[in-house]
């Protein structure tokens, strides 16, 4: 009787595996087209390019209107480098006077 139960268990395991495989194939086949990236429509890329161009123009305009000091000061390493350069220049000037 134990061997019969083992055979029945194996049969149900195989049937379950086949059922899961069929379900997975059908589920993937029915995925909406928006999720798939391989067939992007041509008008989507045109729209993306237009948005990118608008952002690019906006960024160029924003940068051209900002003064250089505020842009440089937003980067901490730039301020540190500038202060280090000023300090080296002061030391050189002191040596020249000595």
C-alpha positions as CSV (number, residue, x, y, z in Angstrom):
1,X,0.0,0.0,0.0
2,X,2.9,2.3,0.7
3,X,4.3,1.9,-2.8
4,X,0.9,2.8,-4.2
5,X,0.8,6.0,-2.2
6,X,4.4,6.9,-3.3
7,X,3.3,6.4,-7.0
8,X,0.2,8.5,-6.5
9,X,2.3,11.3,-4.8
10,X,4.8,11.2,-7.7
11,X,2.0,11.4,-10.3
12,X,0.4,14.4,-8.4
13,X,3.8,16.1,-8.2
14,X,4.3,15.8,-12.0
15,X,0.8,16.9,-12.7
16,X,1.3,19.9,-10.4
17,X,4.5,20.8,-12.1
18,X,2.9,20.6,-15.5
19,X,0.0,22.7,-14.4
20,X,2.3,25.4,-12.9
21,X,4.3,25.5,-16.1
22,X,1.2,25.9,-18.3
23,X,-0.1,28.6,-16.0
24,X,3.2,30.5,-16.1
25,X,3.3,30.4,-19.9
26,X,-0.2,31.6,-20.3
27,X,0.2,34.3,-17.6
28,X,3.4,35.6,-19.3
29,X,1.7,35.5,-22.7
30,X,-1.2,37.7,-21.5
31,X,1.0,40.4,-20.0
32,X,0.0,43.9,-21.0
33,X,2.1,45.4,-23.8
34,X,3.1,48.4,-21.6
35,X,5.2,46.2,-19.4
36,X,7.2,44.8,-22.3
37,X,10.2,47.0,-23.3
38,X,11.1,45.2,-26.5
39,X,8.4,46.7,-28.7
40,X,8.4,50.4,-27.8
41,X,6.4,52.4,-30.2
42,X,8.0,55.0,-32.4
43,X,5.8,57.8,-31.1
44,X,6.9,57.0,-27.6
45,X,10.5,57.7,-28.5
46,X,9.4,61.0,-30.2
47,X,7.6,62.1,-27.1
48,X,10.5,61.2,-24.9
49,X,12.9,63.1,-27.1
50,X,10.6,66.2,-27.0
51,X,10.5,66.1,-23.2
52,X,14.3,65.7,-23.0
53,X,14.8,68.6,-25.3
54,X,12.5,70.8,-23.2
55,X,14.4,69.8,-20.0
56,X,17.7,70.4,-21.7
57,X,16.6,74.0,-22.8
58,X,15.3,74.7,-19.3
59,X,18.6,73.5,-17.7
60,X,20.7,75.6,-20.1
61,X,18.5,78.7,-19.3
62,X,18.8,78.1,-15.6
63,X,22.5,77.7,-15.7
64,X,23.0,80.8,-17.8
65,X,20.9,82.9,-15.4
66,X,22.8,81.7,-12.3
67,X,26.0,83.5,-11.2
68,X,29.2,81.5,-11.1
69,X,29.9,82.0,-7.4
70,X,26.6,80.4,-6.3
71,X,27.1,77.5,-8.6
72,X,30.7,76.9,-7.3
73,X,29.6,77.3,-3.6
74,X,27.0,74.6,-4.0
75,X,29.9,72.1,-4.3
76,X,31.8,71.8,-1.1
77,X,35.0,70.5,-2.6
78,X,35.3,73.5,-4.9
79,X,35.1,75.9,-1.9
80,X,37.8,73.8,-0.1
81,X,40.0,73.9,-3.2
82,X,39.6,77.6,-3.6
83,X,40.4,78.3,0.1
84,X,43.5,75.9,-0.2
85,X,44.7,77.9,-3.2
86,X,44.3,81.2,-1.4
87,X,46.2,79.9,1.6
88,X,49.1,78.7,-0.6
89,X,49.1,82.1,-2.4
90,X,49.3,83.9,1.0
91,X,52.2,81.7,2.1
92,X,54.1,82.4,-1.2
93,X,53.6,86.1,-0.7
94,X,54.9,86.0,2.8
95,X,58.0,84.2,1.7
96,X,58.6,86.7,-1.0
97,X,58.5,89.6,1.6
98,X,61.0,87.8,3.9
